[in-house]
Amino acid sequence: MKLLVTGAAGKVGQVFMPAFLADPRFADWQLVALCNNRPVDQAERVSVISGSMADAAVVADAIAGVTHVVHLAAVKETPELIFDVALKGLFTLLEEFRKSESARQFILLSGDCVVGHIFQEYDAPITETSERKAYPGCYALTKVLEESMLEQFGIQYGVNWSVLRAPWVMEKDDFRFAFDLGEGQFGGPPWSDVIEETALKRYRNGQYVPVLRDAKGNYLKRNFVHVDDLVSAILATIDNPKAAGQLFNISMNEPVDYGIVGGMLKARNGLDPVEIDTPFHSNWLDNSKARMVLGWTPEIGLEELADRAWRYKRKDNDPRVVWYPG
């Protein structure tokens, strides 16, 4: 067997590759890493191909003899790149894959941007059958189109596909900096969008943790997943007949409650919670299908997520990285 992984040098790819190579199930598999802007280290059973997914010749070279594809490559709010990677790139990959005699399974990593995460309201847990309602911006739009394109290749050409839909992916100290009120904030929303300027300056000069409230006045609930749990779900999907033609939500068992986080960080780290009203919506990404069908269970809950993030000490050669433009 031979697996192609795109986005191999990215946040998920850098964790996925060593986990795949160490898994006894895949001990006799070869791995092809397709990289564009960032290289990956050479390793036994790994071949590296450099180039753009929008280049048909590069894609044809990468997919030669491949049986399985794990498509991780993505860009965010960068309109000048988004169509080459998300649409032209995926279409080129799928065209080569469907024509290949060796092709067996195509796995796409998608995101909860497809269902609007905190920007769209749902009156029930979000399952794999919930309506797609992207939030504003080109990234969420292209993820909707990616999911639809892959499904249609299954209908039109019989491609065996699987989609894993993940929320905000955490690694290292990401979770800590998601609550950082200073310039080191990771992700969004930008605090200047929801906190008045004078108050934000005061919070940045103290030891505070932001506790967001949703549009209904309740503590915001937002979905997260640790990269280790996401990678274990990808491994559980590869060559799994139960995953054929299936979409799975891959998230923590429960969304993170900002009120609980505020109390926890006050008790453990002496941070003072500050409550912030927002227009966002609390949502629950239901992972029960993945747990039942794939036999996958996330191992990292809220307390472990926080413990890992606050314990993590970065070395000089381990700077915080923005894994995609935008």
Residue, then its C-alpha position, 0 to 999 in steps of 0.5 A: m500500500k502507498l499513502l499520499v499525504t498533502g500538507a505534510a509539513g503543516k500542523v496536523g501533517q507533522v503529527f500525522m506522519p510519525a504516528f502513521l509510520a509508527d503504527p504496526r497496521f501500516a508497517d509495510w506501507q510507503l508514504v508520499a509527502l506532497c509539500n509546497n512551501r515547507p519541507v519535511d524531513q526524509a525518513e525510511r519509507v517516505s518519499v517527498i515531492s515538492g510543488s503545487m497541488a494546482d500543477a497537474a504534472v506535480v500531482a500526477d507524479a505524486i499520485a503514481g501508484v498511490t492507494h490512499v490519500v489523506h488530504l490535509a493541505a489548506v489555506k485560510e483567508t487568502p483569496e489569491l491562494i484559496f482557489d488554487v489550493a482548495l478547489k483547483g488543487l483538490f479537483t486536480l488530485l481527484e481527477e488523477f485519483r479517479k483515473s488511477e487503477s491503484a486508488r482505494q480511498f480518499i480522505l479529506l480533512s474538513g472543519d467546523c467552519v462548514v457549519g459556522h462554528i460560533f457564527q451560526e446558530y443551531d437549535a440542536p447538536i450539530t451532526e453529520t446531517s445538519e445543514r451546512k451554514a458557513y461563516p463569512g469568508c473564503y475559507a469556510l466557503t471553500k471547505v463547503l465546496e471541498e466536501s461537496m466536490l468529494e461527495q460528487f466524485g463518489i456519486q459520479y465516478g465511484v470514488n471511495w471517500s471519507v471526510l473528517r470534520a474537525p473544530w479548532v485544532m489544538e497543539k502544544d500551548d495553543f489553548r493557553f494562547a487562545f485565552d491570552l489577552g495580549e499580543g500573543q493571542f492565538g486565533g480569534p475573535p480578536w479581542s479588540d472586536v469584542i472588548e472596549e479599548t480602555a478595558l482591553k488595555r487594563y486587562r492586558n496589564g493584569q492577570y485575567v482570563p476572558v470568559l465569553r458569553d454567547a448571544k443568549g447571555n449564557y457562557l459560550k460553548r465552543n468546540f475543540v480537538h487536540v491534534d493527537d486525537l485528530v490524528s488517531a481518528i485519521l488513522a482509524t479511518i485509513d483503509n476502514p471499510k466502515a468509513a466508505g462514503q462517510l462524514f464524521n465529526i471529530s471533536m471532544n466529547e463536549p464543547v469547551d464551556y468558557g465559564i468552566v474554563g474561567g473558574m478552572l484557571k482562577a483556581r489553578n493559575g490565579l487568573d481573574p475571570v472577566e466576562i465579555d458579551t459577544p454575538f456568538h452562538s454556543n454549538w455542540l459538534d456531536n462526535s457520536k457517529a465517529r465513536m460508534v462507527l470508527g471505534w474512536t474515542p478522544e482521550i484529551g478532555l478539557e482538564e488535560l487540554a489545559d494542563r498540557a497547554w500551561r505546562y508546555k515550555r517552548k525552546d528557542n528552536d520551537p517558535r509559535v507558528v502560524w501554519y497558514p497565511g491569513 
